[in-house]
Amino acid sequence: MFHCNGWCFTWAVTALGARHVCLRKVDPPFVWKLIADEGVTHLNGAPTVLVMLTSDPAAHVLERKVLVTTAGAPPPPAVIERTEALGFEINHVYGLTETYGPITICEWNPDWDDLDAADRSRLKARQGLAMVTADPVRVVDPEMLDVPADGETMGEVFMRGNIVMKGYLKNPAATEEAFAGGWFHSGDLAVAHPDVVQLHGHRIGERGRRGAPLGAQLVRQRRRSRFGRAQRLRRDLRRVVAVLELGKLGARLGCAGEQLLISLAAEPALRLGDAVE
């Protein structure tokens, strides 16, 4: 059911009089069984969960479509493509505990329907547009000026609106810092496109709940940096290798390690041998 009241999904299902199918842990074979036995139509899961489901021996093409809402970390396009190939339909959202769940959604454009699977997945990997309960999400530079909508210039995600928190409980100093300039500072890095924003899975602060970046996206981001590019790239690659070694390259990697493994698998240009060197 996730944190912060289950992204409000828990309440919506109840309000509609629908049936909840609950799990005590993520057990891919059991999930596949429940989808069939219980007639599951909707499920929620972070990209890590999607990888677990699609890579499990029980995975198969569904007889009917199941709508999946995913968030918690930016899903690589390859994960989206692989999941939808099995009959799931990805609904990609983004938010924080401080925004009471999702604040943006990748609102699908019907003009994209005729694109091939790879291009559709690339577009669906973008976090999208603000919900109707929020002001438009901004991506800003250190001076709080909006970055160019060129899909390359990095900035921090700022948001405000009806679902953004009033402040941190009994912590006015943190609240003042988080809302400097009248906008909530998410601590998440993103780029802006002419139509949507796209996160890059890396935090610039430790205030929020996410701390682990997606490895390949982090490496690409560092490659763009004009300052200390080679040194930062080597450091990031060493971190990737360290996480993989700690996880023994197995399917039971911790969340952060598994996300890095996902990204390495989705980035053909990045090889573990190159990282070791």
Buried (B, 14 or more C-beta within 10 A) or exposed (E): EBEBEBBBBBEEBEEEEEEEBEEEEEEBEBBBEBBEEEEBEBBBBBBBBBBBBBEBEEBEEBEEEBEBBBBBBBBBBBBBBBBBEBBBBBBBBBBBEBBBBBBBBBEBEEEEEEEEEEEBBBBBBBBBBBBEEBBEBBBBEEEBEEBBBEEEBBBBBBBBBEBBBEBBEEEEEEBEEBBEEEBBBBBBBBBBBEEBBBBBBBBEEEBBEBEBBBBBBBBBBBEEEEEEEEEBBEEBBEBBBEBBEEBEEEEEBEEBBBBBBBBBBBBEEBEBEEBEE
